[in-house]
Amino acid sequence: MCMTKNELINDVAAGLVMTLSADHLELVKATFLVKMQGYDIHEVNTLPSTEVKNNDFILKRFTVDMLAKGLKESSIKTYMNNIRPFFDYTKLNYAEVTPQHIIDYLAIKKVAPNVHNKKNSQSYIVTICRTMFVFWGWAYRKHHIEQDIMRDVDRVRSKQKKKERITPEEIEACRECTQEESEKALLELMLSTGLRVGEIAALKIEDIDFNTKKVHINEGKSDSAERDVYLTIRARNAIMKYVKNRTSGYVFRPKRKILNDEIPIGKGTIEAWAKKIGERAGVHCKTTVHVYRKTFASEKYRQTKDVKLVSILLGHASTAITEKYYLIDDMKDIEYQALYAI
């Protein structure tokens, strides 16, 4: 079988994906590229072979390609947790899978009880379906399978609920109900930047320029999530008061002292702080970090009417995601207001 340099390097990387981190894999690939410069390898211009291999190979190949695309390991792990059970259940080789197998699997997941003897939620079924479209679409584009099997599979749709937002009055109530400097800093950071919970937990003091109020985010769901956001004066002052004379390390630290201050705070802890603030303030909904994030997006869009700007600030790969999952209600409200304005 003839292979190009890149195909050979990617095959080697696929064999190491379960033992090396994403950074180490990139280093291995870069090293191979340098070392192979002196070798004459025939470049093949034909399409890749559709030679059938086992499921472990195709899953490793998918993992490597997603890493190269810039997805975080946590996101790829989520994909794997949805794809592997499909192969375990059907006992099929990937090359044998048909559209009907996927349709039947989605139907079974919808009606059969889960390990907790409860019915799977609609959002879970939607996630499985979305994963199938990503995985099998990739397999077809990369010529690992000959048929675009997802072409004959209907997408599972979830009911579009009205997006939860915290009202301006509730925001002021939240501010009045914060009890500690850590809570004040967290609340103002969420309201002024719309960061994800993982980005908040990973945020370091070195990432913040308190003079310009600029915050550099480099710990997102993918490489496209790296961006700069800006603090309000209120947020800057709250964070400075919380970190005091610290000049490095994670911004948020567990309240209980630990031996190593360089261990990041847990995402669950951040969520617990955010929830408590909302409960004290009597907010009408559960105040997850994601609800604060949507509140930020809504307010920023109503101020600017600029979907692209909001998408960049949120670290989304496309404006379509921003519109569908964050701004659809705001955009409709503004359209209605313009339509019926007197």
GIRA-V385369 format. One record per backbone hydrogen bond with DSSP energy under -1.0 kcal/mol. NH is the residue of the N-H (numbers start at 1). CO is the residue of the C=O. If there is no record, write none. Layout:
BEGIN
nh | co
NH | CO
NH | CO
END
This chain:
BEGIN
nh | co
8 | 4
9 | 5
10 | 6
11 | 7
12 | 8
13 | 9
14 | 10
15 | 11
19 | 16
20 | 16
25 | 21
26 | 22
27 | 23
28 | 24
29 | 25
30 | 26
31 | 27
32 | 28
33 | 29
34 | 30
35 | 31
36 | 32
37 | 34
39 | 36
58 | 54
59 | 55
60 | 56
61 | 57
62 | 58
63 | 59
64 | 60
65 | 61
66 | 62
67 | 63
68 | 64
69 | 65
71 | 66
72 | 221
76 | 72
77 | 73
78 | 74
79 | 75
80 | 76
81 | 77
82 | 79
83 | 79
84 | 80
87 | 83
88 | 84
89 | 85
90 | 86
91 | 87
96 | 93
102 | 98
103 | 99
104 | 100
105 | 101
106 | 102
107 | 103
108 | 104
109 | 105
110 | 106
111 | 107
112 | 108
114 | 118
117 | 114
125 | 121
126 | 122
127 | 123
128 | 124
129 | 125
130 | 126
131 | 127
132 | 128
133 | 129
134 | 130
135 | 131
136 | 132
137 | 133
138 | 134
139 | 135
140 | 136
141 | 137
142 | 138
143 | 140
144 | 139
145 | 139
149 | 147
151 | 148
153 | 150
161 | 159
171 | 167
172 | 168
173 | 169
174 | 170
175 | 171
176 | 172
177 | 173
184 | 180
185 | 181
186 | 182
187 | 183
188 | 184
189 | 185
190 | 186
191 | 187
192 | 188
193 | 189
194 | 190
200 | 196
201 | 197
202 | 198
205 | 249
207 | 204
208 | 205
209 | 214
213 | 209
215 | 229
216 | 207
217 | 227
223 | 70
225 | 222
226 | 223
227 | 217
229 | 215
231 | 213
236 | 232
237 | 233
238 | 234
239 | 235
240 | 236
241 | 237
242 | 238
243 | 239
244 | 240
246 | 243
251 | 203
263 | 260
270 | 266
271 | 267
272 | 268
273 | 269
274 | 270
275 | 271
276 | 272
277 | 273
278 | 274
279 | 275
280 | 276
281 | 277
283 | 278
288 | 286
292 | 288
293 | 289
294 | 290
295 | 291
296 | 292
297 | 293
298 | 294
299 | 295
300 | 296
301 | 297
302 | 298
303 | 299
304 | 300
305 | 301
310 | 306
311 | 307
312 | 308
313 | 309
314 | 310
316 | 311
322 | 318
323 | 319
324 | 320
325 | 321
326 | 322
327 | 322
328 | 323
331 | 327
332 | 328
333 | 329
334 | 330
335 | 331
336 | 332
337 | 333
338 | 334
339 | 335
340 | 336
END
